[in-house]
């Protein structure tokens, strides 16, 4: 591929991936969640506006995508828990620290993961366990988030849920064969042309067999046969998540010794 074409493709990827930060959450062919059955799900707001999803992995720590927070002032970010409707603020917490791995690359979205340490715990929090192992191809997984019912549709104020199937790396790479965009930290999943999350759902958790296995990262369009959504593979970034949580836990212990 010529340099110009490669640059154009990367620009398109970033447009769709970062589009969520400017308020375009999307879940294709989702089903509304009318009860609080996913208590680990949280929303991330910037300057009062909803920008991304996330998940509680501790009662004071949230897992989300790095591109949701990397260039934002931590002081202007907030987390909203215990809510399934955008009109309901739920339990609100400010963020004390946003931890992003050194491996994160804003150009390729490699290692697109962040751990947010909240200013105080959420007493009613229910955390989601993380999957340290690679998810088998074909596994049916749950994705939840707020979003449009179609690529150019209207936003849904109600939390949505869909189920998608994990693709092999070979299929994922063939889908995006026009450029070298699928790194070792990424995985693909969708129901081609039917059910799909989208880049607008950045930070949303993908749950497989009761554990979080992925984080919505980026895609080209929504619900398209050719381009599945790309997720950050938890099994590939687990060591960073573990270090981040342990490092902060040690800081808290030292503070109160």
C-alpha positions, 0 to 999 in steps of 0.5 A: 500500500502506498504511503498516502493510502495507508495514511488515509486508512489510519485517519479513517480509523481514528475518525471512527474510533475517536468519534465516540469521544465527541458523542456518537455512541453506537450499538447495532440491533441491540436490545434495551436493558430495563433492569440493573442486571449489569451492576459493573457497567459504568459511564464515563463523562467529560465536562458533564457529557457522556463519552465512553463506557467502562466496567468496575474491576474494583469498588474504586477502579474502572477499566476503559479504553485509553483513547477515552481519557488520554488527552483529557483533564482528569479533573473534568472526568467523572464516572457514573455507576448504578444507572441504565439510563442517560437521564439518570446520573446514578452514583457519581465519582470523580477520578483520582488517577488515570493510568495508561500503559506506556505501550499505548499508541494513539496512532494505531490504538495498540494497547488501548486500555486504561485503569481509572482510580476513583476518588472514593469507593462505590459501596454498592459496586459489583465488580466483573472478573477479568479473563486472563486467557485467550477466548476461543474462536466462536465464543458468544459474548455479551457487549453492553453500552448506550448507543444508536440502533443503526450507524446513522440512527438516533442515540438510545438513552437506555442501556443496550445489550447485544451478543457477538461471536469472537473471530480468529486473528486470521479472519480479523487480519484478512478483514483489515488486510489493506493495512497492518492495523491488527496488533497482538493486543487486539481481537475482533468480534461481531455478527457480520452485517447484523449485530455489532458494537461500534467505535462509538461504544469505546470503553464498553466491556465485552463479557465472555463466559461471565468474565470480561475478555475485551474492551471496545476499541475501534472499527470502520463503520457499524454492523458492516460485513467487511469490518468487525469491531476491534476490541482490546484483548484483556488476556494480552493487557492483563499484566498492565491491569494487574500492575496498575491495580497493585501499584495503587493498592500499595500506595494506599497501604503506605499512606495509612501505615 
